[in-house]
């Protein structure tokens, strides 16, 4: 019986070499002409199965004349020989094969294809028993990904092989913008490694990079080695080179080192370590800079802006030595219900975020929060036990601006329906608040006598059981809800004394004839204040809809009236501290909340009714919401007397009107607007507009405007005092033609009369090559100074890029630069603003 003829392993010859060149194939190839370096073979049968299944399938021989030649028992198949096995096909003019020795020769128009590639060659020969093969004059075309090239000769000997005179490019054959050539590539598939010798990268016909020797992986196994460097140039850092070094330590953990050189600042070393196991994962990272020359080059950036005029801090207090950061994120699942997690962050000094951030986000965050916790979730409940700590990261503030640490905080939430019309539940929290005493530096204008301010803490227990009766129909709903809230404190003696002194001072201010005596202070002293009150609400609404036609388009038009009544009696809460509670910003969502504060330290009193109306136009062709418009207002039947911090009571009457509008007149236009108008003050409290237009396949224009009035300032005050912020943002990506496009952003603070970020750039892109040049200026610190940088990136599609990662900057600055980001919310700061007593929206807005 004859031995079966195995299909020649030609695909391996090329496939093992391609990872030497190819990067992850996630590029846009829309500019590439439909030209193949190796056209498809008309005589190839339709492939069957997958590459993993081919070893189990037989080889079929078709065509030509079969004969046996001579004493060596060669089988000779001539005249258009075709072999196929699964997804593989081999065609040649003449095939000679010896069954005993395993030697073969394929001559004349050798062509091969499988599910991932096609190739042609002049000749192939080898010994299948010895697993030795040689192929001459090869040209190949990848089909599973983009790429083509050739080789003068390919030699294989078991798991090892060599390519002589090989080339690779993702460009079309008639537009060879770049090509990678190597004199010789030695490959060991058993080790998964290759060595390239005398490799040259050519742009057009000009060699731009020569590498005499380098090692690379040839499969998906992770390998220790160098990653692509990040290169930049800026006014703050000078020439900036960061070279990632990847360390493959084990299958389930690895590390990356980030040595970095900044010509104006010095050397730094960063790194990260990642791990993964069956019950969890984690990542720890850090950065260390032993000596930073930034203070010597630009001492003006370290200025105390709390003084008038601002004063530069002494040189011995500037950060110059041992600057660094640390971060840890990890989770561990205990079982199907409970898991533990940690998210830790630390920086060496409160100037660090300003000096090492290249965006506005670092300017708007004042603290880093670290948190460790145990979390559980069931069908009707969730619970947590956490501890957190805050570190100051804003040099313009002192530690008394930080939120209290919660050491620990326990929460429990339960909500369960009983039948169709009843739901009951409870929200519970027990927390211990601690804060380090604040030590002020000499000369600080905010320093008390003794340069120390006590920050005593305390404990708080809050429980809120409730019962709800959700009555709902197809076009209506009524949701009555009855809750009871009880909050109790156990304060440290120092905090109880501070609260008593504040209450006594407020009482004397309201009663000038009463002296402020120690006896009066003692009358307000209470280490265990508490609050208890019922909260009643009714939320009701209806849905009306009709079919309508506008300019020939058919829509479903809805009308959705809604009312929300809230009743909560007044309780004097002046004796309760403000540990973690701030007033919420007034918005559409605030019309339907039962508390206008973020924490449990304050529960608003209320006797109020919200009336609101929403209308929508929903396209019946595609189901898209083309219009959504809402308007609402609160009617206060009584004065709202509960306040927090510098708030003033809300007088009986009507709140500001809140209007939200979202319009999509076409698939290319999106317009969103929010407006708040206070009828009592006859002034706007907030105005926000965001418009986006898409043109072509890639172009986008964004315009944003946002204004918020400082509600703590009289509306009759000068404009520069009553405006909390007023900003405008314009950004665009405009394709001039298929190859050229320009990008830009102008982000401007109207209130401060200065730019926050400016970007101007030009991009050139072809089928397989892209070049981006971006000039950028952005706010570098709390002063009005802007940092300038010039970023250049060369991208060889399918191979990689050199230079700064400009796409990351542009995707953040221009919403829609990548079409996949169109429906994402703008990025938020990685660290949150924790500022007791401040308005939640007083943060500098990074984007609009």
C-alpha positions in Angstrom: 0.0 0.0 0.0 1.3 3.4 -0.9 2.1 5.9 1.8 -0.2 8.9 1.7 1.4 12.0 0.2 1.4 14.7 2.8 0.9 18.3 1.7 4.0 20.4 1.5 4.4 22.6 4.6 4.9 25.7 2.6 2.6 27.9 4.7 4.9 27.4 7.7 7.8 28.8 5.8 6.3 32.2 5.6 4.0 32.2 8.6 6.9 31.7 11.0 8.6 34.8 9.7 5.7 37.3 9.7 5.6 38.1 13.4 9.1 39.5 12.9 7.5 42.4 11.2 3.7 42.6 11.8 2.1 44.5 14.6 -1.5 44.1 15.8 -3.7 44.6 12.7 -6.3 47.1 13.9 -5.6 49.8 11.3 -7.9 51.4 8.7 -7.0 50.2 5.3 -9.7 52.1 3.5 -7.2 54.1 1.4 -5.6 50.9 -0.1 -6.3 50.0 -3.7 -7.8 46.5 -4.4 -4.5 45.1 -5.7 -3.0 41.8 -4.5 0.6 41.0 -4.7 -0.5 37.4 -5.4 -3.9 37.2 -7.1 -6.3 34.4 -6.2 -5.9 31.1 -7.9 -8.8 30.2 -10.2 -8.2 26.5 -10.1 -8.2 26.3 -6.3 -11.2 24.4 -4.8 -13.3 26.0 -2.0 -11.6 25.6 1.4 -13.2 23.3 4.0 -12.5 23.3 7.7 -10.0 25.3 9.6 -6.3 25.3 10.1 -6.6 23.3 13.3 -8.6 20.6 11.5 -6.4 20.1 8.5 -4.1 17.6 10.1 -7.0 15.1 10.4 -8.1 15.5 6.7 -6.8 13.5 3.7 -4.8 14.9 0.8 -6.4 14.7 -2.6 -4.4 14.7 -5.9 -6.1 15.8 -9.1 -5.0 16.6 -12.6 -2.0 15.6 -14.7 -0.6 12.2 -15.7 0.5 9.8 -13.0 3.6 7.6 -13.8 6.4 5.8 -12.0 9.9 6.8 -13.1 12.9 4.5 -12.8 14.2 2.2 -10.1 14.0 4.8 -7.3 10.2 4.4 -7.4 9.5 8.1 -7.9 5.9 9.0 -8.4 5.7 11.7 -11.1 2.6 13.7 -11.6 2.7 16.1 -14.5 0.6 18.7 -16.3 -1.1 21.0 -13.8 -1.0 19.0 -10.6 -3.5 20.1 -7.8 -3.3 18.9 -4.2 -5.8 19.9 -1.6 -6.4 19.2 2.1 -9.0 21.0 4.1 -8.3 24.8 3.7 -4.9 24.1 1.9 -4.3 24.0 -1.8 -1.0 23.3 -3.7 -0.7 23.6 -7.4 2.4 23.0 -9.6 3.3 22.0 -13.2 5.3 18.9 -12.1 5.6 17.0 -8.9 8.0 14.2 -8.2 7.8 12.2 -4.9 9.6 9.1 -3.6 7.5 7.1 -1.2 10.4 5.4 0.5 12.8 8.2 1.0 10.2 11.0 1.4 12.0 13.3 -1.0 10.0 15.5 -3.3 10.4 18.2 -6.0 7.8 20.6 -7.2 8.8 22.6 -10.3 7.1 25.2 -12.5 4.5 27.7 -11.2 4.4 26.5 -7.6 1.3 28.1 -6.0 -0.1 27.6 -2.5 -2.9 29.0 -0.5 -4.7 28.4 2.8 -7.1 30.4 5.1 -4.4 33.0 5.9 -2.2 33.5 2.9 -1.3 32.8 -0.8 2.2 32.4 -2.3 3.9 31.6 -5.5 7.4 30.2 -6.0 9.6 28.8 -8.8 10.7 25.6 -7.2 10.3 23.7 -3.9 12.2 20.6 -2.8 12.8 18.7 0.4 12.7 15.5 2.4 9.5 15.0 4.4 11.0 12.1 6.4 13.8 14.4 7.6 11.6 17.4 7.7 13.9 19.4 5.5 12.6 21.8 2.9 13.8 24.5 0.5 11.7 27.0 -1.5 13.2 29.4 -4.1 11.9 32.8 -5.4 8.9 33.2 -3.1 6.2 35.9 -3.3 3.4 35.9 -0.7 0.2 37.7 0.1 -1.5 37.5 3.5 -5.3 37.2 3.4 -6.1 37.0 7.1 -4.4 40.3 7.6 -2.7 42.8 5.4 0.8 42.2 4.3 2.9 41.0 1.4 6.5 40.4 0.4 8.9 37.8 -0.8 12.1 35.9 -0.1 15.0 34.7 -2.3 15.2 31.4 -0.5 13.5 29.7 2.5 15.2 26.8 4.2 13.5 24.6 6.9 15.1 22.0 9.1 12.7 20.7 11.6 11.7 23.4 14.0 14.4 25.7 12.7 14.4 27.7 9.5 16.1 30.6 7.7 14.8 33.2 5.3 17.3 34.8 2.9 16.7 38.1 1.2 13.1 38.5 2.7 10.9 41.6 2.4 7.6 42.7 4.1 5.2 45.6 3.7 1.5 46.4 4.1 1.6 48.7 1.1 0.0 47.8 -2.2 2.5 46.5 -4.8 2.2 49.7 -6.9 2.5 52.0 -3.9 5.5 50.8 -2.0 5.7 53.6 0.5 7.7 51.5 2.9 9.3 48.1 3.0 11.3 46.1 5.6 14.2 44.0 4.3 16.4 41.6 6.0 19.5 39.8 4.7 18.8 36.7 6.7 16.3 35.7 9.4 16.9 32.6 11.5 13.9 31.2 13.2 13.4 28.5 15.9 9.7 27.6 16.2 10.3 25.4 19.2 11.6 28.3 21.2 9.4 30.8 19.5 12.2 33.2 18.8 13.9 34.6 15.7 17.1 36.5 14.9 17.2 39.1 12.1 20.5 40.2 10.6 21.2 43.3 8.6 17.6 44.5 8.6 16.8 47.8 6.8 13.6 49.9 6.8 13.1 51.8 3.6 10.7 54.8 3.1 10.2 54.8 -0.6 13.7 53.8 -1.9 15.5 55.6 0.9 16.9 53.5 3.8 16.0 55.3 7.1 16.8 52.7 9.7 19.5 49.9 9.8 19.6 47.3 12.5 22.6 44.8 12.2 21.0 42.3 14.6 17.9 42.0 16.7 15.9 39.2 18.4 12.1 39.0 18.1 9.2 36.6 19.0 7.6 34.6 16.2 4.4 33.4 18.0 2.0 34.6 20.5 4.1 33.7 23.5 5.1 36.7 25.6 8.8 37.5 25.5 11.2 39.7 27.4 12.4 42.6 25.3 12.2 46.2 24.2 8.8 47.8 23.3 8.4 50.8 21.1 9.8 54.0 22.8 7.8 57.1 23.6 9.5 60.2 22.3 8.5 63.8 22.8 9.6 67.4 23.0 8.1 70.0 25.3 9.0 73.3 27.0 8.7 71.7 30.5 10.6 68.4 29.9 12.8 69.2 26.9 13.7 66.1 24.8 11.7 63.3 26.4 12.6 59.6 25.8 10.8 56.8 27.6 11.9 53.2 26.7 9.6 50.4 27.9 11.3 47.1 28.7 9.0 44.1 29.0 9.9 41.3 31.3 8.0 38.0 30.8 8.4 36.5 34.2 5.8 33.7 34.2 2.6 32.8 32.3 0.4 34.5 34.9 2.5 37.6 35.8 4.8 40.0 34.1 6.5 43.4 34.6 7.5 46.4 32.5 10.2 48.9 33.3 10.1 52.5 32.0 13.5 54.2 32.1 13.0 57.8 31.1 15.3 60.7 30.1 14.2 64.3 30.1 16.8 66.7 28.9 15.6 69.6 31.1 14.9 67.5 34.2 17.0 64.4 34.4 16.5 60.6 34.7 13.6 58.7 36.1 12.6 55.1 36.5 9.1 53.7 36.4 7.7 50.2 36.4 4.6 48.1 36.7 4.0 44.5 37.8 0.8 42.6 36.8 -0.5 39.3 38.0 -3.5 37.1 37.3 -4.8 34.0 39.0 -8.0 32.1 39.2 -9.6 34.2 42.0 -8.4 37.6 41.1 -5.9 39.9 39.5 -3.8 43.0 40.3 -1.4 45.6 39.1 1.2 47.7 41.0 3.1 50.6 39.5 5.4 53.3 40.5 7.8 55.9 39.4 10.9 57.4 41.0 13.1 60.4 40.1 16.1 60.8 42.3 16.9 64.4 41.2 14.5 66.8 39.4 16.0 69.9 37.8 12.6 71.5 37.2 12.7 73.7 40.3 16.0 75.1 39.2 14.9 75.7 35.6 11.4 77.1 36.5 11.2 78.2 40.2 8.2 80.4 39.4 5.9 77.4 39.1 6.2 76.9 42.8 4.2 79.9 44.0 1.9 80.4 47.0 -1.2 81.7 45.2 -3.1 82.1 48.5 -1.2 85.3 49.2 -2.0 88.6 47.6 0.2 89.1 45.7 1.4 85.5 45.2 4.8 84.7 46.7 7.3 82.2 45.4 8.1 79.6 48.0 11.6 79.2 49.4 14.0 77.1 47.4 14.5 74.6 50.3 10.7 73.8 50.2 10.7 73.1 46.4 10.5 69.4 45.4 13.9 68.4 43.9 14.9 65.1 45.5 13.3 61.6 45.4 10.1 62.4 43.7 7.8 59.5 42.9 4.4 57.9 42.9 2.9 54.5 43.8 -0.4 52.8 42.8 -1.9 49.5 43.5 -5.1 48.0 42.1 -6.1 44.4 43.0 -9.2 42.3 43.4 -9.6 38.9 45.0 -12.9 36.9 44.8 -13.6 34.9 48.0 -16.7 33.1 46.6 -19.7 33.8 44.4 -21.0 36.5 46.8 -18.0 38.3 48.4 -14.8 39.8 47.0 -12.0 42.0 48.3 -10.4 44.9 46.5 -7.8 47.6 47.0 -7.1 50.8 45.1 -4.1 52.6 46.6 -2.4 55.8 45.4 0.5 57.9 46.7 2.7 60.7 45.5 5.8 62.0 47.1 4.7 65.7 47.2 1.7 67.8 46.6 3.3 69.3 43.4 3.7 65.9 41.8 0.5 65.9 39.7 1.2 69.3 38.4 4.7 68.5 37.4 4.1 65.1 35.8 0.7 65.6 34.2 0.4 66.5 30.6 -3.3 67.4 30.7 -5.7 69.6 32.6 -6.9 66.7 34.7 -3.9 66.9 37.0 -4.7 70.6 37.7 -8.3 70.0 38.7 -7.7 67.2 41.3 -6.8 68.1 44.8 -6.5 64.7 46.4 -5.6 61.1 45.9 -7.9 58.6 47.6 -6.7 55.1 48.6 -9.3 52.5 49.5 -9.4 48.9 50.7 -12.6 47.1 51.1 -14.7 43.9 51.3 -17.8 43.8 49.1 -20.7 41.4 48.8 -23.8 41.2 46.6 -26.9 39.0 46.7 -30.2 39.0 44.8 -31.8 41.7 47.0 -28.9 43.1 48.9 -25.4 44.5 48.8 -22.9 45.3 51.5 -19.4 46.6 52.0 -16.8 47.2 54.6 -14.1 49.7 53.5 -11.4 52.0 54.8 -10.1 55.0 52.8 -7.5 57.6 53.1 -7.0 60.9 51.3 -3.7 62.5 50.4 -3.3 66.2 49.4 -2.2 66.6 45.8 -2.8 70.4 45.4 0.0 72.7 46.6 -2.3 75.7 46.8 -4.3 74.1 49.7 -3.6 72.8 53.1 -4.6 69.4 54.6 -7.7 70.9 56.2 -9.2 71.0 52.7 -9.1 67.2 52.6 -12.1 65.1 53.2 -12.1 63.0 56.4 -10.7 59.5 56.2 -13.3 56.8 56.8 -11.7 54.2 59.0 -13.8 52.1 58.6 -17.1 52.5 56.7 -19.7 49.7 56.7 -22.8 49.9 54.4 -25.8 47.6 53.9 -28.6 48.0 51.3 -31.6 45.7 51.0 -34.6 46.1 48.7 -37.1 43.3 48.0 -40.5 43.3 46.3 -43.3 41.5 48.1 -45.9 40.7 45.4 -46.6 43.2 42.6 -47.5 46.3 44.6 -45.2 46.4 47.6 -41.4 46.9 47.9 -39.5 47.4 51.1 -35.9 48.0 52.0 -33.3 49.7 54.1 -30.1 51.7 53.6 -27.6 51.5 56.5 -24.2 53.1 57.0 -21.9 53.1 60.0 -18.6 55.0 59.6 -15.7 56.3 61.7 -14.2 59.7 60.5 -10.6 60.6 61.3 -8.5 63.5 60.1 -4.9 64.3 60.9 -4.3 67.6 62.6 -3.1 70.3 60.2 0.4 71.7 60.6 1.0 75.0 58.8 4.3 76.4 57.6 5.6 79.7 58.9 4.3 82.6 57.0 1.1 80.9 55.8 -1.6 83.5 55.7 -4.2 80.9 56.8 -2.2 79.6 59.8 -3.8 79.9 63.2 -1.8 80.9 66.3 0.6 78.0 67.1 0.7 76.9 63.4 -1.6 74.0 64.2 -5.2 73.3 63.7 -7.0 70.5 65.4 -9.2 68.3 63.2 -11.0 66.0 65.6 -13.4 63.4 64.2 -16.2 61.1 65.3 -18.5 58.3 64.4 -21.9 58.3 62.5 -24.7 55.8 62.2 -27.3 56.3 59.6 -30.3 54.0 58.8 -33.2 54.6 56.4 -35.9 51.9 56.2 -38.6 52.5 53.6 -41.7 51.0 52.0 -42.9 51.7 48.5 -46.1 50.9 46.7 -45.3 51.0 42.9 -48.6 51.2 41.1 -48.0 51.0 37.4 -50.0 50.5 34.2 -49.1 50.6 30.5 -49.3 54.4 30.3 -49.1 55.6 33.9 -47.3 55.1 37.2 -47.8 56.2 40.8 -45.0 55.4 43.3 -45.8 56.4 46.9 -42.9 55.9 49.3 -42.6 56.3 53.0 -39.2 56.3 54.7 -37.8 57.0 58.1 -34.3 58.4 58.6 -32.4 58.2 61.8 -28.8 59.5 62.1 -26.8 59.5 65.3 -23.2 60.6 66.1 -20.5 60.0 68.7 -18.2 63.0 68.4 -14.7 63.4 69.8 -14.6 66.0 72.6 -12.7 68.6 70.5 -15.2 68.4 67.7 -18.1 68.6 70.0 -16.6 71.7 71.6 -16.0 73.3 68.1 -19.6 72.6 67.2 -20.8 74.2 70.5 -18.8 77.3 69.9 -20.1 77.7 66.4 -23.7 77.3 67.6 -23.1 79.8 70.4 -21.6 82.3 67.9 -24.6 81.9 65.6 -27.0 82.4 68.4 -25.3 85.6 69.6 -25.3 86.9 66.0 -29.0 86.3 65.8 -29.6 87.8 69.3 -27.1 90.7 69.8 -28.3 91.4 73.4 -27.2 87.9 74.5 -23.5 87.7 75.6 -21.3 84.9 74.4 -20.4 83.2 77.7 -18.9 79.8 78.6 -22.3 78.9 80.0 -23.9 79.6 76.6 -21.3 77.4 74.9 -21.9 74.6 77.4 -25.6 74.7 76.7 -24.9 73.8 73.1 -22.3 71.1 73.9 -23.5 67.7 72.8 -21.2 64.7 72.0 -24.0 62.5 70.8 -26.3 64.6 68.6 -29.0 62.7 66.6 -31.7 63.3 64.0 -34.9 61.5 63.2 -37.6 62.3 60.7 -40.1 60.8 58.3 -39.7 61.3 54.5 -42.7 61.0 52.3 -42.7 61.2 48.5 -45.1 60.5 45.6 -43.7 60.1 42.1 -46.4 60.0 39.4 -46.4 60.3 35.6 -48.2 59.4 32.4 -47.3 58.5 28.9 -49.1 59.8 25.8 -48.0 58.9 22.3 -49.2 59.4 18.7 -47.9 58.8 15.2 -47.0 61.9 13.3 -45.3 62.9 10.1 -42.8 65.7 9.6 -41.5 66.5 6.1 -42.4 63.0 5.0 -40.7 61.2 7.9 -42.8 59.2 10.3 -42.2 59.5 14.0 -43.7 58.4 17.3 -44.4 61.6 19.3 -44.6 61.2 23.1 -45.8 63.6 25.8 -44.7 62.6 29.3 -46.0 64.8 32.2 -44.6 64.0 35.6 -45.1 65.3 39.2 -43.0 64.6 42.3 -44.1 65.6 45.8 -41.7 65.5 48.7 -42.5 66.1 52.4 -39.9 66.1 55.1 -40.3 68.1 58.4 -37.6 70.5 59.6 -35.0 69.2 62.1 -32.4 71.5 63.5 -29.1 70.1 62.3 -26.7 72.9 63.2 -25.1 70.7 65.9 -24.1 68.0 63.4 -20.7 68.2 61.7 -20.1 68.1 58.0 -17.9 65.0 57.5 -18.6 64.0 53.9 -21.6 66.1 52.9 -21.9 68.7 50.2 -24.9 70.3 48.4 -25.6 68.7 45.1 -25.5 70.8 42.0 -29.0 71.8 40.8 -29.9 69.8 37.7 -32.7 67.8 36.1 -32.0 64.9 38.4 -32.3 67.1 41.5 -35.9 67.7 40.7 -36.7 64.1 41.7 -34.4 63.5 44.7 -35.5 63.2 48.3 -32.3 64.9 49.5 -30.3 67.7 48.0 -27.1 66.7 49.8 -24.5 64.0 48.9 -24.0 62.6 52.4 -25.9 61.7 55.6 -24.8 64.8 57.6 -27.7 66.8 56.2 -31.3 65.8 55.4 -33.2 68.5 53.7 -36.6 69.6 55.0 -39.1 69.9 52.3 -42.7 70.7 51.4 -42.4 70.9 47.7 -43.9 69.8 44.4 -42.0 69.2 41.1 -43.8 69.5 37.9 -42.1 68.4 34.7 -42.8 67.7 31.1 -40.9 65.6 28.6 -41.6 65.2 24.9 -39.8 62.9 22.4 -39.7 62.3 18.7 -38.7 58.7 17.9 -38.1 57.7 14.3 -40.3 54.8 13.2 -37.8 53.9 10.5 -34.8 53.2 12.7 -36.0 53.6 16.3 -33.6 56.5 17.0 -34.6 59.3 19.3 -34.4 62.4 17.2 -35.7 64.9 19.8 -35.9 64.8 23.6 -36.9 68.0 25.4 -37.6 68.4 29.1 -38.6 71.2 31.3 -39.3 71.3 35.0 -39.5 73.4 38.2 -39.9 73.0 41.9 -42.6 74.8 43.9 -41.5 75.4 47.5 -44.5 75.7 49.7 -42.4 76.4 52.8 -38.9 77.9 53.3 -36.1 75.3 53.2 -34.3 76.0 56.4 -31.6 73.2 56.5 -28.3 74.5 55.2 -24.7 73.3 55.0 -21.6 75.4 55.3 -22.0 78.9 53.7 -25.4 78.1 52.2 -28.4 80.3 52.7 -32.0 79.1 53.3 -34.2 78.6 50.2 -37.2 80.9 50.4 -40.7 79.9 49.7 -41.5 80.2 46.0 -40.3 78.6 42.8 -36.9 77.2 41.9 -35.0 77.9 38.8 -36.5 76.4 35.6 -34.4 73.5 34.3 -34.6 72.7 30.6 -32.7 70.0 28.8 -32.9 69.5 25.0 -31.2 66.8 22.8 -31.7 67.1 19.1 -30.4 64.8 16.3 -31.9 66.2 13.1 -29.8 63.8 11.1 -27.2 61.1 11.6 -24.5 63.7 11.4 -25.9 66.4 13.7 -26.1 66.1 17.5 -27.0 69.0 19.7 -27.4 69.0 23.5 -28.3 72.0 25.6 -29.1 72.6 29.3 -30.4 75.9 30.7 -31.4 77.1 34.1 -33.2 80.3 34.7 -34.0 81.7 38.2 -37.3 83.7 38.0 -36.7 85.3 41.4 -33.3 86.8 40.5 -34.1 87.0 36.8 -30.8 85.6 35.9 -29.4 82.4 34.4 -27.8 79.9 36.9 -26.4 77.6 34.2 -26.1 77.4 30.5 -24.5 74.5 28.6 -24.4 73.8 24.9 -22.6 71.0 23.0 -22.9 70.6 19.3 -21.3 68.0 17.1 -21.3 67.6 13.3 -19.9 64.7 11.4 -18.8 65.0 7.8 -17.3 62.5 5.4 -16.2 59.2 6.9 -13.8 60.7 9.4 -14.4 64.4 9.9 -15.9 66.0 13.0 -16.5 69.4 14.5 -17.3 70.0 18.2 -18.4 73.2 19.9 -19.1 73.5 23.6 -20.0 76.3 25.9 -20.6 76.1 29.7 -21.5 78.7 32.2 -22.4 78.4 35.9 -23.1 81.2 38.3 -21.7 81.1 41.8 -24.9 80.8 43.9 -23.2 82.0 47.0 -22.6 85.4 45.5 -25.2 88.0 45.0 -26.5 88.3 41.4 -25.9 92.1 41.6 -22.2 91.6 42.2 -19.8 92.4 39.4 -19.7 89.7 36.7 -16.2 88.5 37.5 -17.3 87.7 41.0 -20.6 86.1 40.4 -19.4 83.7 37.7 -18.1 80.4 38.9 -16.8 79.5 35.5 -17.5 80.3 31.9 -15.7 78.3 29.2 -15.8 77.7 25.5 -14.3 74.7 23.6 -13.9 74.3 19.9 -12.3 71.2 18.3 -12.2 69.6 14.9 -10.8 67.0 12.6 -11.2 68.2 9.0 -10.1 65.9 6.1 -8.8 68.1 3.2 -8.8 65.1 0.9 -8.3 61.3 1.2 -4.7 61.8 2.4 -4.5 65.1 4.2 -6.4 66.3 7.3 -6.0 69.0 9.9 -6.9 68.9 13.6 -7.2 71.5 16.2 -8.6 72.5 19.6 -9.1 75.9 21.3 -10.3 75.6 24.9 -10.7 79.0 26.5 -11.8 80.3 29.9 -14.0 83.3 29.2 -14.1 84.2 32.9 -10.3 84.2 33.3 -9.7 85.6 29.8 -7.0 83.0 28.9 -6.6 79.8 27.0 -6.5 76.5 28.8 -5.4 74.3 25.9 -4.5 74.9 22.3 -3.8 72.2 19.7 -3.0 72.6 16.0 -1.8 69.7 13.8 -1.7 68.2 10.4 -2.0 64.6 9.4 -1.0 62.8 6.2 -2.1 59.3 5.7 -1.8 56.8 2.8 -2.6 53.1 2.5 0.2 52.0 4.7 1.9 55.1 6.1 0.8 57.9 8.3 2.6 61.0 9.7 1.2 63.3 12.4 2.6 66.6 13.5 1.0 68.3 16.5 1.8 71.6 18.3 0.2 71.9 21.7 0.0 74.4 24.5 -1.7 73.7 27.7 -2.0 75.0 31.2 0.9 73.7 33.2 0.2 75.0 36.7 -2.1 77.3 38.7 -0.5 80.4 37.1 -1.4 81.6 33.6 1.7 80.0 32.0 1.2 77.5 29.3 3.5 74.6 28.5 4.4 74.2 24.9 5.2 70.9 23.1 5.8 69.6 19.6 4.8 66.0 18.9 5.6 64.0 15.8 4.6 60.5 15.1 5.5 58.2 12.2 3.2 55.2 11.8 4.0 52.3 9.5 0.6 50.5 9.4 0.9 46.9 10.3 4.4 47.4 11.8 4.3 50.0 14.5 5.0 53.7 15.1 7.8 55.9 16.3 7.5 59.1 18.2 4.9 60.4 20.6 1.5 58.7 21.0 -0.4 61.6 19.4 -3.6 59.5 19.0 -4.1 59.4 22.8 -3.8 63.2 23.0 -6.2 63.8 20.1 -8.8 61.3 21.2 -9.0 63.0 24.6 -9.1 66.5 23.1 -11.4 65.9 20.1 -14.5 63.9 20.9 -15.1 61.8 17.8 -11.5 61.8 16.5 -12.0 58.1 16.7 -15.6 57.3 15.6 -15.8 54.5 18.2 -15.7 57.3 20.9 -18.8 59.1 19.6 -21.1 57.8 22.3 -18.7 57.9 25.1 -18.9 60.5 27.9 -15.9 62.9 28.1 -13.1 61.6 30.3 -13.2 62.5 33.9 -10.2 63.1 36.2 -8.5 60.0 37.4 -8.5 61.4 40.9 -11.5 63.0 42.4 -11.9 66.4 44.0 -12.6 66.0 47.7 -13.2 69.4 49.2 -15.5 69.9 52.2 -17.9 72.7 51.9 -17.1 73.5 48.2 -19.6 73.4 45.4 -19.3 70.1 43.6 -18.9 71.9 40.2 -16.2 74.3 41.3 -13.6 72.0 39.7 -11.9 73.3 36.5 -13.7 71.6 33.7 -11.2 69.6 31.6 -13.6 69.1 28.7 -17.0 70.3 27.7 
